């Protein structure tokens, strides 16, 4: 499967219950994402039904599968993602290249996988199982990390490129996470864009964060800094992404501030578009 | 080496990392201890935000020391919370034991219903 088979998604924003009416009203929103763990397919929030009624695609975005974990992905969690995609008529489902629990203990966060050949074999098998259980294509997102593993042998981009090659999984490239890993791990964002197979790009995430003590925290609760919009512009110089979605998860600003933020994202996409 | 071996080895190492981050476990060999501390603190900040949304009464009772009080509560808890909801209720109970929250406040009538439905 290549990205060319995917529909154009356009400009999007993460749908959250706290800003449901805002998302419905914001001009220029062409698609949304919903956190899969926060919805019940049999009882979809009214706001999502309104958006679907207008033909706005809704992408279930999972945060709890842990496809980078040592255990195979849970059939129940996969069934939930599949049911979300069916109920919402979604063109695809997205998740993260991360582990979220180990030994039955929840980490409460998306944690980076060791970027080793051995871990790659495990994750490849996990991704294949996930793909087999889903009725629509799966896209995997690169995560933001505060730490690396001592035995990392590949960059994040090399690991994902290999995974795409082996499984045909699509990419959800989070440019804020590329920037985070450049600051925190010294992995160049531009080099990552050069290495990632952008022909398999499903869509892009962009979000704001905060710097503390020389480290970037990807909080999704602040305006997107120009340095992250620069990474987005770099990506758009290489390929026309099928979609670009703004994530904002806390400390919600006014409707007009969110509209202005979407306009900044659009402008960055157009800066030197491919 | 089989995939089963790879899974077992990955499981052991990921368990060590999660234990260091959420259960006060030792920093596994080779990891940057400072970075894991930053990650652990960031996880506590995230929990604090969710807990404050789930139990605004507890967040209000802890005000203006929510950051310090939640950190103290989290440090005392070696067993990670099974859910955000349990975390929020445990934090409220912890505040009561600290005398920071009145224990004679009756819970809202609807909370019994919510509990009964779960």
Interface residues (C-beta under 8 A of the other chain):
Chain A: X69 X70 X71 X99 X101 X102 X103 X105 X106 X107 X108 X109 X111 X114 X118 X119 X121 X122 X125 X146 X147 X148 X149 X150 X151 X184 X213 X215 X217 X250
Chain B: X1 X3 X6 X7 X8 X9 X10 X11 X13 X14 X15 X17 X18 X19 X21 X22 X23 X29 X30 X31 X32 X35 X36 X38 X39 X42 X43 X46 X47 X49 X80 X82
